[in-house]
Amino acid sequence: MSKNIQEELVVIVERCLALVGWAQLYPEKVLLDLPTDSRFGDFTTNLALKLSKLLKRSPREIAAQLITLLEQEIPKTALKDSVSQIKVEGVGFLNFYLHKNYFYQQLNLILTQGQEALKLDLGKKRKVLIEFVSANPTGILSVAHARQAAVGDCLANILNFSGFDLQREYYLNDEGNQINILGKSVALRLKELQGKKEEFPENYYQGDYIYDIAKVAQEEKISEAALGDFAAGYILKLIKQELLDFGVSFDCWYSQKELAQSGKVEIAFAKLKERGFLYNQDGALWFKSSAFGDDKDRVVVKSDGSQTYLAPDIAYHEDKFARGFSGLINLWGPDHHGYINRIKAAVSALGHNPEALSIIIVQLATIYRNGELVQMSTRSGQYISLREILDEVGADAARFFFLMRRTSSHLDFDLEVAKKQSAENPVYYVQYAYARICSILRSSPGKFSQALNLSLLVEKEELGVIKKLLELEAVLNICVVTSDPYMLTVYLQELAESFHKFYDLHRVLGQSDELTQARLALVQGVKIVLACGLELLGISRPEKM
C-alpha cells in the first residue's frame, strides 16, 4: 500500500538523478518521509537541500529542476494516476501530493481483504528465533521480566505478521549455583517450620514464596538433596501460569541442564579449539574473545574443573544456528549489557555472522503506587511482581503500559493511571474507540452495498482517517527494523484520536444512503486496522465498554 508507492517514487527520483548526472554525486539512498504536517503533501524529501551543498546551487532551483524531470517520468510508470502534484515548498523541500482516488482504492483493499491487505512480506519466510524473559526458576517474575515478556511477545507477533518464520524460546537456567542456593534457602525455611531457629544468609532467597515451597516440600517429604530441583520445578509452574495469564506463550522451553547432559558444550569447545580460539593458562581453559572485539579473554572452565556461565551460553548459541535459524534475537535486561561482546565474539569464533545475532537491552520499569515508588529486591523478595500487576490493572493495561516507551528507555509505570477508565488511560482510549465503532456498526442499516461510493469521503477528517490507516505499514516496518514494538502503541493512539475527531464532527448515520454507506465503510476500515494493531500488541478488543 503506502509503502509500495513510497518505494516506487524513490526509484523514479533516483532515475531522475541519473538522468542529470547527479547520481554519482549522491550515492546514498533517497529517503521519502511522511510530513509532520499534512498540509505539505503525502511524502516529502529534503534531497534538494542535500544536493545544494554538492552542486553549490539554490535548493529551490534544484527542486524545480527535479520536478520538471519527475513530471516527465511519472506518467510513464504505474504511478501516473496516483501522483496529483509535486511542489517545491519551504526552503526547498520536494513534496508529493497523491490523488484522492489512490486513498479510496487503498481503503477499498482493506475493506475487501481485511488484515491480509495489511500484512508485510519483509521476512521472506526467514527462520528467526527470539529468546526472551528466560528468568531463572528461583523466584516469581518481577516487573523487569514482565516488561521483557511484553516486548518480546509483541515483537514476535509483528515479525510473524511481517513474513518471518518465527519461534519463541525461553532459556531455562535450571542448574548451577543459583539452584543450589534455592535448595538451601528452602531447607532453612523447613527447619524454621520445624521450630529450629536458623541464621539466614543475605545471599539466600528470602521471599514469602520460599515458605510456600517449604510447606509443600514438607508435605511431600522431599529429601534435602532434591530440594533445589523440586523448588525450581515448583517455581517454573508458577512462571508458566503467570506468563499464560499475561498472554505470553513459548514454542520451546530450552533446559540448560539438558544442554549440559547432551554433550553439546564439549562439541562447541571442540569447534572453538579446532579454529584456534581456546587455550589453557593457569590451569583454566580460556576463550580468546579479545580476537573479536571483547575487552579481554574469558575463562570458560575454571582451574577446579567447573564451567563458567559463558560455557553453556556458547553451546546454546551454536545450537540455535544448528537448528537452522538464520536470525537470532535475544532480549536481555540492562544488567547483561557487558555480556554482549563476549556472546557476539563466540558467535564469530564459531564461524557465524555476528550480525545474525541481535541483542536488545530492555531497560527497567519503575512502578508507582499511590504516588510512592515501589522498591524492588529479588533476594529479599520485597518487590512488586507480575502477578500483583495482573491482579491490580489486568493484562491489557499491563501490556500496553510496558510497551509505551522505547525498549532502550527507562519506563515509569503508574498503576493508578492504568486503572482509570478515561482518555487519560491510553489503552482505555484505544479500546474505547474500538467499542464505539462496534456500537456504530451494530446500529447501522444492514451491510454495505457492492456499489460503495467512497469518493464521497471528501472532508478533511475523513481523508485524515484514511491516510492514518495507511500509515500502519510504515509503522510496522519501523518496528521490524528497530526490533522495537513501541511505535505501534503511539500509532494506535493516533488512529483512535483521528477516528474520535472524525466521528465527533461528522454524523455517520442519518445522512443520505450513499454518504452513510461510505462513512460506515470508513468506520469498518478503522475497525479492521484497530483490531489488527490490538492483536499484535496482544490486547483484547472489547465490543462494549
TAMO-V222569 format. One line per field, one symbol per residue. ss: DSSP state (H for helix, E for strand, - for the rest). phi: phi as a letter, one per 40 degrees, with the letter a starting at -180 (. if undefined). Layout:
ss=???
phi=???
//
This chain:
ss=-HHHHHHHHHHHHHHHHHH-------------E----HHH--EEE-HHHHHHHHH---HHHHHHHHHHHHHHHHHH------EEEEEEE---EEEEEE-HHHHHHHHHHHHHHHHHH---------EEEEE----------EHHHHHHHHHHHHHHHHHHH---EEEEEEEE----HHHHHHHHHHHHHHHHH--------------HHHHHHHHHHHH----HHHHHHHHHHHHHHHHHHHHHH------EEEEHHHHHHH-HHHHHHHHHHH---EEEE--EEEE-HHHH-----EEEE-----E-HHHHHHHHHHHHHH----EEEEEEEHHHHHHHHHHHHHHHH----HHHEEEEEE--EEEEE--EE-----------EHHHHHHHHHHHHHHHHH--------EEEEHHHH-------HHHHHHHHHHHHHHHHH-----------HHH---HHHHHHHHHHH-HHHHHHHHHHH---HHHHHHHHHHHHHHHHHHHH-------HHHHHHHHHHHHHHHHHHHHHHHHH--------
phi=.dccccccccdccccccccbgccccbccccbbbcccbccbgbbaacdccccccccfbcdccccccccdcccccdccbccdbbccabbcbgcicbbbbccddcccccccccccbgcdcccbbccfgccbbbbagfcccbacccccccccccccccccdcccccgccbbcbbcccbahcccccdccccccccccccgccbcbcccccbcdcccdccccccccfcccccccccccccccccccccccccgbbbcabcccccccccgccccccccccccgbbacafgbbbbccccbgccacbcbbcccgcccdcdccccccccccccgccbbbbbbcccbdcccccccccccccgbccccbbbbccccbbbbbfgbcccbacccgcacbdccccccbgccccccccccbdccbcbcbcccccccbaccccccdccccccccdcccccccgccccbcbccccbcdccccccccdccdccccccccccfacdcccccccccccccdcdccbbcccgccdcccccccccccccdccccccccccgbcbccba
//
